[in-house]
């Protein structure tokens, strides 16, 4: 278990912006929600710092891991079966956090803060927990700008799950910065906040750990 390390909550705003020539400054058109609505159906469209990001739709292994986490957390915390209940857990909700539009793989709200799920296409109410399943095409964005946006919005907990390394990183927001409170991998059985009331078997999350169908 790792402890105590801080992950920056805010970037300098220029980590991965296109570099303009000093002699020929470029003016970047700020993205609007219309750009999100007009994005190709095979892309996940997000707006961060006024820039439109189009990411590939998740692959099957990525989706399997995200679904497994949703079931492992949703059963005890949303349905209250074998756990305390008290949460809403949603897959790929569209969040409008200030000027930003982001789509985490999973997000959760405590029902004491959000008594009912609104019947809207997106939420402007920041969740209490987000989970990003990292892939080569999205890891930089997930670890960089999106973590900063979540911190600025006051999201208290974030999970970063990397199927290729079979790892779970658990982050807690403290004084506006992300602190790593735990890193686990492979088949560890963990109690990871904010869902520490029940065991989470990491071995059950990885798609390649599922039984091979009988032939």
N, C-alpha and C positions, 0 to 999 in steps of 0.2 A: 504494500500500500504506500503510495506516494503521499507526501504531506507538505503543506506550507508553501509550495511554489505559487507565484502569482502569474497569471496570464493577463497581459495588458487589456484593459476594457476599451480603450480608445486608441485609434491609430492616428497618424498625422494626416490622414486624408489622401495621401499620395502614394501609398505602398504599391498599388497595382493599377494606377491610372495611366493611360497612354501618355508618353512624354512628348511635349510639344517643343519644337525648335524655338529658341529665344528670338530668332529673327523673324519667324513666321508663326506667331501665336495662333492657336486654334480655338475656336469657340464651340464648345460641346452643347448641343441641343439637349435640354433637360427632358428626361423621359416623363411621360404622363401615364395615367391609368389606362388611357385609350391604347397605349402601346402594349400593355399587358393583355387587354381584351383582344387585340389583333395578333397576338403571338401565335406561331404555329402550334397546332394541337399536340405535336410530339415533343414540345419543349415546356419546361417549367420556367415561367417568366417572373422575375423579381426586379424591384427597383431599389437600389441602394445609392445614397448620395446623389440622387438625380440621374443615375446611369442605369440603363436597362441591361439585365443579365438574362441570357437564355441558356438554360442547362438542359442536357438530355434527360428524357424521362428515365426514372430509375430502372436499372436492370433487374432481372428476375431474382438474383441472389440478394441484391440490395432490398428489394421489396419483401422477400421472405424474412430477412432479419428485422426489418421495420415492423412487419405484421406480427412476428413472434414477440417483439418487445411490447407491442400494443396489447396482445392477448395476455402476456405475463403480468403487465401492470393493470390493464383494464379489468380483468376478472376480479381481483381483490379490492381494487380502489374505485372503480366505477360501478361495477355490479354489486360489490360488497360480499362476494363469495369467497370465504376464507380470508378475508381482510377487512379493514376498517371502513371501506367506502369513502365517500366524501369528496370525490373528484369527478371531473369530466375529462376524458382522454379522447383526443381527436386525431385522426390521420390526415396529414398534409393540409392543415387549415391555412387559409390565406389570411395573413395578419397585416393590418395597416397600422404601423407604429410611427406616428408622426408623418414625415414625408416618405417613409420607407414602406415598401411592400415586400414581405418575405413569406416564404412557404417552408416551415420546418417539416421534417419527416413526421414528427409527432409533437403534440403540445398538450399540456394539462392545466386545468384551472381548478382551484379549490372551490367547492360549492359555497363555502361561506362568503367568498368574494363574488362568485357568479352563480346565483341560485338556479338559473335556467339557461340553457343554450339558446341564443337568439336565432330567429329564422332569417338569417341574412347570408349573403354570399361571402362575406368576410367579417373579421372581428377587428374592432379598434381597441379592444380591451386586452391589455398585455397578459399573457399566461403566466402561471407561477413556475412552469417547467417546460423546457423544450428539449427535444432530442434530435440530433442530426446524425444520420448514418453516412459516414464518409466514403466517398468514391474518388478515384483519381481526378475526375473532371470537376468535382465540387469541393474537395478538401480545403483548398486555399481560401475560397470564398467563405466556407463554413467556419473555418478557424479565424479568419481575419475580420472582414467587414460585418458578417452576420453576428458573430459573438459581440462585437462592439455595439451593434444596433440593439441586441437583446439587453446588454448591460445598460445602455442609455434609457431603455424602456422600463427598467426595473425588474426584469425577469430574474427570479431568485435562484433558480437552479437550471443547469444545462448538462446534458449528457452528450458525449461524442463517442460514437460507436464505429469502430473500424473493422469490418468483416475480414479484410485481407490479413490483418494482424490478430484477429480474434481478441480485440481489446475493448474495454469500456473505461472511459475517463469521466469522472464525475466532478463537476465544477459548481462552486457556490459563489454567489455575488456577495462581496464584502467591501464596504466603503467604495462602491463604484468600480471595483476591480474583480476579475475572476480569480478565485483561488482553487487550485486543484486539491480536492479532499480525498481522492482515491483513484487508483488506476489498477484494474484487474484484467486478467486475460484467460484464455483457454476455457477450462471447465470449472473455474472457481465458482463457489456458491457464496453470494455476497448479500449484504444488506446496504443498499445504496440510497442515500437521501435524494429526494424527500420521501422515498418509498421504503424506508428502512424497517417498517413493521413486518415485512414478509421477506422470505428468502427469494433471491433471483439466481437461478441456475444458468450461468452463461453458456454452458455446453449445449443447452437446448435452443439457443438463439441462432447458432451458425448453421447455414443451410447444408453444408457438407457433413454435418454431424447427424443429420436425419438418417433413419434406417433406410437401407437400400430395399426397394420393393422386391418381394419374392417373384421369381420367374417360373 
